[in-house]
Amino acid sequence: MSDLSRPLRWFGFCVLGVWLLIQMPARTIGLILPDTLQLEGFSGSLWRGQAARSRIVLGDRAFHLGHLSWRLAPHTLLLLSPTFDLHTRWGAQTVDLRLKLTPSTITLSQVNTKLDIRFIRQLIPLYTGGLLVVDLDYLEMTNDQAPQIAGLILWERAVWTARGRDVGLGNYKITFDSSPESKVEAAVGEVTTVSGALVVEGQVTLSAEKYYVNVELSGQALENTALRDALQLMAVPSDEGLLIEISGAL
């Protein structure tokens, strides 16, 4: 064997390996993404692909995201922290974000989503409408630790969908401001009213295992008997109007 044959052989193996990686089909993304994100109808490659249908499954509930496309930065696989730029569209609903995965942490950054709030009907018995806008700098979730969140969640043009007609509620926001370095025991979001006939003030608290919602409801909207009766399915009377206290496991 000549002095050049061995290096040339190794070079050939490296070229073949790179070629095989480049040609990896889009469906192999399932080996990297968490099981809660389910995809169907693949096209493209692992590095730049699409799925005709996507959904997030939480317990026995599925939240549909529609058509999904992604880009995967190859060098992040070598660092054992695959990083994707994801975009989904389902009608007027859109999701744009960067997803970074490590063995112990899931990090979302540059999050910009617009969702129809009607999906909340799968979580609580309240018929609502409006647009949910999520604008987060980051959301970091680590095993056995409270999530770290910075950014805004807006509920725009909120309505209660009554039988006769929709009842306008207003515009609301939740503000989170925690950093990955802080490692707090719980992420606290301040709930405030931007405008509207229903005034909502309070907090949403997220720990490693539980969530807790504590908000006061007041304002002219509570004069609507049907709305007040609907809210009392999960609220109790208070000095200001109604108090919602909800907690549960994450």
C-alpha positions in Angstrom: 0.0 0.0 0.0 1.5 3.4 -1.0 2.0 6.2 1.4 -0.9 8.2 -0.3 -3.5 5.4 -0.4 -4.4 5.5 3.3 -5.0 9.3 3.5 -7.0 9.1 0.2 -9.1 6.3 1.6 -9.9 8.2 4.8 -10.7 11.3 2.7 -13.1 9.2 0.6 -14.8 7.9 3.7 -15.2 11.5 5.0 -16.6 12.7 1.7 -19.1 9.8 1.7 -20.1 10.5 5.3 -20.7 14.2 4.5 -22.7 13.3 1.4 -24.9 10.9 3.4 -25.6 13.5 6.0 -26.6 16.1 3.4 -28.9 13.6 1.8 -30.7 12.6 5.1 -34.5 12.9 4.5 -36.7 15.3 6.3 -38.5 12.5 8.3 -35.3 11.9 10.3 -36.0 15.1 12.2 -38.3 12.9 14.4 -35.1 11.5 16.0 -34.2 14.9 17.3 -37.5 16.7 18.1 -39.4 16.0 21.4 -42.3 13.5 21.2 -44.8 16.2 22.0 -44.3 17.7 18.5 -45.8 15.4 15.9 -45.3 15.8 12.2 -46.7 14.2 9.0 -46.2 14.6 5.3 -42.5 15.2 5.0 -40.6 16.8 2.2 -37.1 18.2 1.8 -34.0 17.3 3.9 -33.1 17.1 7.6 -31.4 20.5 7.3 -34.1 22.3 5.4 -37.5 20.5 5.3 -41.2 20.8 5.6 -44.1 18.9 7.1 -47.6 19.2 5.7 -49.2 18.8 9.1 -47.9 19.4 12.6 -49.4 19.4 16.1 -48.4 19.7 19.7 -49.8 16.9 22.0 -50.2 17.6 25.7 -51.7 14.7 27.6 -54.9 13.7 25.7 -55.1 17.1 23.9 -53.7 18.0 20.5 -53.1 21.6 19.3 -52.8 21.8 15.6 -50.2 24.1 14.1 -50.6 23.3 10.4 -47.9 23.4 7.7 -44.4 23.5 9.3 -41.0 24.4 7.8 -37.6 24.4 9.4 -33.9 25.0 9.1 -31.4 23.1 11.1 -27.9 24.6 11.6 -25.5 21.6 11.0 -22.7 22.7 13.3 -25.2 22.7 16.3 -25.4 18.9 16.0 -21.7 18.6 16.6 -22.2 20.7 19.8 -25.0 18.4 20.9 -27.4 21.3 20.9 -29.4 21.1 17.7 -30.9 24.5 16.9 -33.9 25.0 14.5 -35.6 28.0 13.0 -39.3 26.9 12.8 -42.2 28.5 11.0 -45.8 27.2 11.0 -48.9 28.4 9.3 -52.5 27.3 9.7 -54.9 29.8 8.1 -54.2 33.2 9.8 -52.4 31.4 12.7 -48.6 31.6 12.5 -45.7 30.6 14.7 -42.1 31.7 14.3 -39.4 30.8 16.7 -35.9 29.4 17.3 -35.7 26.1 19.1 -32.5 24.8 20.8 -32.3 21.4 22.4 -29.8 20.0 24.8 -29.9 16.8 26.9 -31.4 18.7 29.8 -32.9 22.0 28.4 -35.4 23.2 25.8 -34.9 26.9 24.9 -37.2 28.9 22.7 -36.1 32.3 21.5 -37.2 35.0 19.0 -40.8 33.8 19.6 -43.4 35.6 17.5 -46.7 33.9 17.2 -50.3 34.7 16.4 -53.0 32.3 17.5 -56.8 32.2 17.6 -57.7 32.1 21.3 -60.4 29.6 20.7 -58.1 26.7 21.5 -58.4 27.7 25.2 -61.8 26.0 25.1 -59.9 22.7 25.3 -58.5 23.8 28.7 -61.3 25.6 30.5 -65.1 25.7 30.0 -65.1 29.4 28.8 -66.2 30.3 25.3 -63.8 33.1 24.3 -62.5 34.7 21.1 -59.8 37.1 20.0 -56.1 37.0 19.0 -53.3 35.7 21.2 -50.0 37.3 20.3 -46.9 35.8 22.0 -43.7 37.9 21.8 -41.0 36.3 23.9 -37.2 37.0 23.9 -36.8 33.5 25.4 -38.4 30.6 27.2 -36.0 28.2 28.8 -37.3 24.9 30.3 -34.9 22.7 32.3 -35.6 19.4 34.1 -36.8 20.0 37.7 -36.4 23.7 37.5 -38.9 26.6 37.0 -39.1 28.0 33.5 -37.2 31.2 32.7 -39.3 33.6 30.6 -38.9 37.1 29.3 -41.4 38.8 27.1 -45.1 39.6 26.5 -48.2 37.6 25.9 -51.1 39.7 24.6 -54.8 38.9 24.2 -56.1 41.3 21.7 -59.8 42.1 20.9 -60.9 39.6 23.6 -64.6 38.6 23.4 -66.9 36.3 25.2 -68.9 34.3 22.6 -72.4 34.4 23.9 -75.4 32.7 22.2 -77.0 36.0 21.1 -73.9 38.0 20.2 -70.2 38.4 21.2 -69.6 40.5 24.3 -66.4 42.7 24.0 -64.0 42.3 26.9 -60.9 44.3 26.0 -57.2 43.9 25.5 -54.9 42.3 28.1 -51.2 41.4 28.6 -49.0 39.2 30.7 -45.4 40.4 31.3 -42.6 38.0 32.2 -39.1 39.2 33.1 -36.8 36.5 34.4 -33.3 35.6 33.1 -31.6 32.2 32.6 -29.0 33.3 35.2 -31.5 34.0 37.9 -32.8 30.4 38.3 -35.8 31.5 40.3 -38.1 29.0 42.0 -41.1 30.3 39.9 -41.6 32.5 36.9 -44.2 35.2 37.7 -46.2 36.9 35.0 -48.0 40.2 35.8 -51.5 40.3 34.3 -52.7 43.8 33.4 -55.5 45.4 31.4 -54.6 47.5 28.4 -58.2 48.6 27.8 -61.7 47.2 28.0 -64.9 46.8 29.9 -63.6 43.8 31.9 -60.7 44.8 34.2 -58.3 42.0 34.9 -55.3 42.3 37.3 -53.2 39.7 39.0 -50.5 37.1 38.4 -49.7 33.8 36.7 -47.0 31.8 38.5 -45.2 28.8 36.9 -42.9 26.6 38.9 -41.1 23.4 37.9 -44.2 21.2 38.5 -47.2 23.5 38.9 -49.0 26.6 37.7 -51.0 29.0 39.7 -53.4 31.7 38.4 -54.6 34.5 40.8 -56.5 37.3 39.1 -59.2 39.8 40.1 -62.0 40.6 37.7 -64.0 43.8 37.9 -65.5 46.5 35.6 -68.7 47.2 33.7 -68.6 43.9 31.8 -69.6 42.0 34.9 -73.0 43.7 34.7 -73.8 41.2 32.0 -75.5 38.4 33.9 -74.7 35.7 31.4 -71.0 36.5 31.4 -70.9 36.7 35.2 -72.6 33.3 35.5 -70.1 31.8 33.0 -67.1 33.2 34.9 -68.4 31.9 38.2 -67.8 28.4 36.9 -64.2 29.1 37.8 -64.4 32.2 40.0 -65.8 33.3 43.4 -67.2 36.7 44.5 -64.7 39.2 45.9 -64.7 42.8 47.1 -63.8 44.0 43.6 -66.0 41.7 41.6 -64.7 38.1 41.0 -61.6 36.3 42.0 -60.1 33.5 39.9 -57.7 31.1 41.7 -56.6 28.1 39.6 -53.7 25.7 40.1 -52.6 22.4 38.6 -49.8 20.2 37.6 -47.6 21.0 34.5 
